[in-house]
Amino acid sequence: MAMLEVESIEVFYGNIRALEGVSFTVDEGEVVTLLGANGAGKSTTLRTISGLLTASRGSIRFRGREIDRLRSEEVVALGISHSPEGRHCFQRMTVRENLDLGAYLRRDGEIEQDVERVYELFPRLAERRRQKAGTMSGGEQQMLAIGRALMARPELLLLDEPSMGIAPVLVDKIYETIEQISGDGMTILLVEQNANRALSVSDRGYVLETGRVVLSASAEQLGSDPEVQAAYLGGD
């Protein structure tokens, strides 16, 4: 059984159909990437999995359990955490306060240990632990958004556009961290405009066009596919 099974989901924004029967799976321990142009439905897919949107048709199963009618906090409690597009840090709160909010459903005694783990992954956050999120750079806020998602101790991490609008040196750091947490066994579903970077850390990928999955293959196969190269990887 796959960890995550998305089957034939349809999602509407008003009268506009954003997803038209999207289906895919994510196995435990995998990094799977969703590729596609702006408006293809990638972020909508992640929002639907995490309970921020509701599918009008289809099903989403996490470890065999139907989750497509659960509230977002219930999805988090089951083990799915979402680092959203645009970061959405709490601007007037400090780095540490943002991280504490990531653990708001937890009742165990290991939160401090996990905060220190986030600081190990992102030393810049440790340096800025008392700084308000709104005063940090976009790249630093992206690190914070990922760290906040990790504070929920997820089994499945949803990452939406982690490199969007940030300096290349910080993109490198973020992708180093993605590789590190993947190597530690984290299952990751990744949405990314920077297709080369996404495929470099992924096992498999799916290509979305106008709300449909049009291609699925290993990351290596997608990276060498001429049509994928031309459309998403800067090929000729």
Summary of the structure (lengths in Angstrom):
residues: 236
radius of gyration: 17.2
end to end distance: 39.0
largest distance: 53.9
contacts: 774
relative contact order: 0.18
helix: 39%
strand: 27%
